[in-house]
Amino acid sequence: MTQEPFADRLVARVRMLGAPLCIGLDPYTEQIPAFFGNGLPAATAFCHEITALAAVHGAALKPQSALFEALGWEGVRLLHAVIAEARTRALPVMLDAKRGDIGATAAGYAAACLGPAPGMEADAVTISAYMGADSIEPFLALAEQTGKGVAVLVRTSNPGAAAIQGLLSKDMPIWAHVASLLAPQTQRLLGACGWSGLMAVAAATAPDEAARLRQLLPDALFLVPGYGAQGASAADAVAGFARTPLGLEGGIVNASRSVLFPAPAQRARTLPAWREAVSAAMAQARAELAAACQA
């Protein structure tokens, strides 16, 4: 079923909240406080609590598929449930799956991540482009038909990224070649807001490169990892955003561990105290990003 373009839905929520905060949902079971219990029941309670808080503070929810898959088939069922709950709360879901394959297999991944039941029915999905244009096309085609989004890994935040993504080819880094591959396709997922739901992952830990990436992809929304626990500041995180009459705009900034497992929450011994601490961490991230966008 076709719906309003993902870019329009995401940008509208960012503008409503006044900050481009994306809550990354990474259910590391060993870090979930003991009062939640153990194993899958603890992960289930934790994920539903985080989803409820993210609906208050976040422009989007980004569940990490691998950590749900690690819990087995019941973890996959939990991921389905989290996405469905987010939908009832009008919270866009970006499934962090980083899929990448070719041909019919890529089409299968696209249907699994973005398609209706038995698919996950996420609003957007992260994918890898390092197998070429044919690995991207099935995701773009489905997103174009259904009003979904696709976030392509371009310049990632992990420490080893520069060793490959920064290699020069024809006087351009590899990440810039990936951006050039995406540039002609952004119009396919363009929203009425002027931004495209064909997104680029642009690391907050490489702000200069993010600024250069904006020149290559002027209308692509960015998904920005690296803020918070990985050390990048709010100013670094929005370095690739564009100046508009509303301030800096052009993407969402992910925060995971810094808002899921802040120290006060880890010290909490009751659910109300934990909720207060996690909510405060999300509110602080939201305020920092709002200020950076208005600087």
Number of C-alpha atoms within 10 A of each C-alpha: 7 11 10 12 24 26 28 19 21 25 24 14 19 22 13 11 16 20 27 32 28 29 31 28 27 21 25 14 17 10 11 21 20 14 12 16 15 14 12 17 12 17 23 20 13 19 22 16 14 22 24 16 18 27 19 14 24 29 30 27 28 26 25 19 19 15 17 23 15 12 17 12 11 14 19 18 14 21 22 18 16 22 24 17 15 20 16 10 14 14 24 24 26 27 27 22 18 16 19 21 20 17 12 11 13 20 20 17 21 28 20 16 26 26 20 12 11 10 15 22 22 25 27 28 26 24 26 19 23 17 11 14 13 14 22 25 18 22 29 22 15 19 27 20 14 18 23 29 30 27 26 27 23 27 28 23 21 12 9 10 15 16 8 12 18 16 13 13 10 7 7 11 15 20 24 21 17 21 22 14 14 22 16 10 15 20 16 15 25 23 19 11 13 15 26 30 33 30 29 29 25 33 31 31 23 19 19 13 18 26 17 13 24 21 12 16 21 16 21 29 31 30 25 29 26 24 26 19 14 17 11 18 19 22 17 21 29 28 24 29 22 18 12 10 6 10 16 21 23 27 31 28 31 29 27 25 19 19 26 26 20 18 13 14 23 17 13 17 13 13 14 9 15 20 16 14 22 24 20 17 22 25 19 14 27 24 18 16 24 20 16 19 24 13 9
